[in-house]
Amino acid sequence: MASFKITGGRHLKGEIVPQGAKNEALQILCAVLLTPEPVTIHNIPSIRDVNQLIDLLGDLGVRRTMLNDSSIRFEANDVNTDYMESDSFRQKAAALRGSVMLLGPMLARFRKGRIPRPGGDKIGRRRLDTHFLGFEKLGAEFSYDQEDGGFYRVDAKNLKGTYMLLDEASVTGTANVLMAAVMAEGTTTIYNAACEPYLQQLCLMLNRMGAKISGVGSNLLTIEGVEKLGGTEHTMLPDMIEIGSFIGLAAMTKSEITIKNCQVPMLGVIPDVFKRLGIQLEIRGDDIFVPAQEHYRIDSYLDGSTLTVADAPWPGFTPDLLSIVLVTAIQAQGTVLIHQKMFESRLFFVDKLIEMGAQIILCDPHRATVIGLNRDTPLRGIRMTSPDIRAGVALLIAAMSARGVSIIDNIEQIDRGYQHIDTRLNAIGAEIIRL
């Protein structure tokens, strides 16, 4: 188990380039299974979850050709579907949350899919009903073997288009059902579909491959099934979660940072939410400049009541950034209520922040009130453990702003979602040692 040793109190200055979007990568990489023709993907982040999925595709028989550090050409013209029944597949797929999105493409092209109960962050219940209910609507048969360690099976001789209302606007659920529907017979209508930029990117890529998807960017997708898909080339968006993390980091550490190549129009309300925390941002073309700020003041509502920052389906605020907003508010002036609606365990890392000196009231599993310190008292360095990807980076931001030295254990969780984060931050003035 690796750890970070962080010396806090450093003021960073310089430019940083966000990695490719992790949540987009997991969908896009699974989509290469839909065609035997070459598919070239650019701006792939080199992070644990993505690299494990690429290795899993290789085990399934997908040929991979490295073009450069972030570009790979995939050819799925000799897929071994029997590998899905092997112990090796069960072990590797179970360690990766994104492996569930192999099911849609496998079902569409090979009429069967297998997956063990996937792993991932321990942030609360993350049910898969949306995926399998959607597959069943398309005509697939679903079975779950609990005695076999939790193994999901879907089979379909013929997939047929239909109308469906998703029980929740799940990003991965929408992506999985969408990939199954593109090669189903007839027309599929998906209502209450997720419409995050990652989904939009997947739809645009599939359409370039020959799919017929309309309603991209809305919560109503219409898919006219086609017999086959061809190859394409695709460049992934920069990671909006990393961009938000860098904004929060700059504010907490009084740093002057320019975040490059942000694809600002695709960030939605993210810049506005950080502005409501009092953080100054300057959009310079496709870059975001965050100046060093001694103080930043949390906005309030028109009647003077406490601001609430809550997650919501896109175009609402992404839940993946609530941990960052929470930690950024620690040194603000004012009070904010953080309402994490989706996951019931994602706020449980606040005990470490309280131990560091933050004033946070955990109201219940979904809500925490942060009373800003306004720099009157610096946080103090402690030893702590990263429970999940986003909380891990929130703790890293807290440690970088704290007085003294902090140790963060279990940084494998951070490595799952952030590419060489220590090296990139050290390049602009941080002091992070990987132990």
C-alpha positions, 0 to 999 in steps of 0.5 A, spaced: 500 500 500 502 506 497 502 513 501 503 520 500 507 525 504 505 532 503 508 538 506 503 543 506 503 551 506 506 551 499 503 556 494 503 553 487 504 557 480 504 555 473 500 551 468 497 545 468 493 540 463 487 536 465 487 529 463 482 525 459 476 524 462 476 518 466 468 517 466 468 518 458 474 513 457 470 507 461 464 508 456 468 509 449 473 503 451 468 498 451 464 501 445 470 498 441 467 491 442 462 493 437 466 493 431 471 488 428 474 495 424 480 499 427 477 504 432 483 509 434 482 513 441 486 519 443 487 523 450 486 516 454 488 518 461 493 513 464 490 511 470 489 505 474 481 504 472 482 505 465 489 501 464 485 495 467 480 496 462 484 496 457 488 490 459 481 486 460 480 488 453 486 485 451 485 479 455 478 478 451 482 478 444 482 486 442 488 488 439 491 494 441 497 498 438 500 504 442 500 510 437 503 515 443 502 516 450 495 517 450 493 514 443 491 507 442 488 503 436 484 498 438 481 492 433 476 487 436 476 482 430 478 476 434 474 477 440 474 470 445 467 470 448 469 464 452 474 468 456 468 471 460 467 464 463 474 464 466 476 465 473 481 470 470 476 474 467 471 474 474 477 476 478 479 482 473 472 484 472 470 484 479 476 489 481 473 494 476 467 498 476 467 500 469 467 493 467 459 493 467 459 497 461 462 491 457 455 488 457 452 492 452 457 492 446 458 484 448 450 483 447 449 487 441 455 484 437 455 477 440 448 476 443 451 474 450 454 478 456 457 476 462 460 480 468 461 478 476 459 483 481 463 489 479 468 493 484 469 500 485 468 506 490 465 504 497 461 510 497 454 507 498 449 503 494 450 503 487 445 498 484 445 495 477 438 495 476 437 500 470 442 496 466 439 489 466 432 492 466 434 496 459 437 489 457 430 485 458 426 491 455 430 489 448 429 482 449 435 479 453 434 474 458 437 476 465 440 471 470 444 472 477 447 467 480 448 469 487 452 462 490 457 463 484 460 469 488 455 474 484 455 473 477 451 476 472 449 473 465 445 476 459 443 472 453 439 474 447 438 471 440 435 477 437 434 484 440 428 488 438 427 496 439 422 498 444 420 504 448 423 504 455 423 509 461 429 508 465 428 508 472 433 513 474 438 517 469 444 513 470 450 515 466 453 508 466 446 505 465 444 509 459 451 508 456 450 500 457 443 500 454 444 505 448 450 501 446 446 494 446 440 498 442 444 501 436 444 494 433 437 492 435 432 490 430 427 497 429 427 503 433 429 504 441 426 510 445 430 511 451 426 516 456 429 519 462 436 518 459 442 521 462 445 527 458 452 528 461 457 530 456 460 523 456 454 520 454 454 526 448 461 524 446 459 516 446 453 518 442 457 522 437 462 517 436 457 511 435 454 515 430 460 516 426 461 509 426 454 508 423 449 508 428 443 512 428 442 516 434 438 522 435 436 527 441 443 527 443 444 532 449 437 531 451 434 526 456 430 523 450 434 518 445 431 515 439 436 509 436 434 506 429 438 499 429 443 498 424 446 491 422 453 493 423 458 498 425 465 501 422 471 504 425 472 511 427 477 516 430 475 519 437 478 524 442 476 524 449 474 531 453 478 533 458 476 531 465 471 536 468 472 533 475 480 534 475 478 541 472 474 542 478 479 539 483 484 544 480 480 550 481 478 548 489 486 547 490 488 553 487 483 557 492 485 553 498 492 554 497 492 561 495 495 559 488 495 562 481 494 556 477 492 556 469 488 550 467 489 549 460 485 546 454 478 546 459 473 545 453 469 550 457 463 550 454 462 543 456 463 544 463 456 546 464 455 550 471 461 547 474 465 554 474 459 558 476 458 553 483 465 555 484 464 562 483 458 562 488 464 560 493 467 566 492 473 564 488 475 568 482 475 565 475 477 568 469 476 564 462 481 566 457 479 562 451 479 555 452 483 556 459 481 557 466 485 562 470 485 562 477 488 568 481 491 567 488 486 569 493 487 571 500 480 571 502 473 568 498 466 569 501 461 564 500 455 567 496 448 567 500 441 567 497 437 573 496 433 573 503 440 572 506 439 564 508 445 559 507 447 557 500 446 550 499 450 546 493 447 539 491 448 534 486 443 533 480 443 530 474 446 533 468 445 539 466 445 540 474 452 539 478 456 533 478 456 529 485 463 527 483 465 534 485 461 535 492 467 533 496 471 538 492 466 543 494 466 541 501 473 541 502 474 548 498 469 551 503 473 550 509 477 556 509 472 560 505 468 566 509 461 564 510 457 557 511 454 552 506 450 546 506 453 540 502 447 536 500 449 529 497 443 526 494 446 520 490 450 516 495 449 515 502 457 514 504 460 519 500 461 524 506 463 520 511 471 522 510 469 529 513 471 526 520 478 527 517 477 534 516 474 535 522 481 532 526 485 537 521 481 543 524 475 544 520 468 546 522 463 541 519 457 539 522 455 532 519 447 533 519 446 526 516 449 521 511 447 526 505 448 533 508 454 536 511 454 544 513 461 547 513 462 553 517 468 557 513 474 559 517 476 565 513 483 563 514 483 565 521 486 558 523 490 553 518 488 546 518 493 542 521 497 536 518 495 529 520 495 521 518 489 519 514 486 514 509 483 515 502 476 512 502 475 513 495 477 517 489 474 524 490 474 524 497 482 522 496 483 528 492 479 532 497 484 530 503 490 531 498 487 539 497 486 539 505 493 537 506 496 541 501 493 547 505 495 545 512 500 547 516 505 541 517 506 534 514 500 530 512 500 522 510 495 520 506 495 512 506 491 508 500 493 512 495 491 507 490 484 510 490 487 516 488 491 513 482 484 510 480 482 517 477 488 522 477 494 521 472 500 522 476 497 527 480 503 528 485 508 529 479 504 534 476 502 538 482 510 538 484 511 541 477 508 547 479 510 548 486 507 542 491 511 538 495 508 531 495 513 525 496 510 518 494 512 513 499 
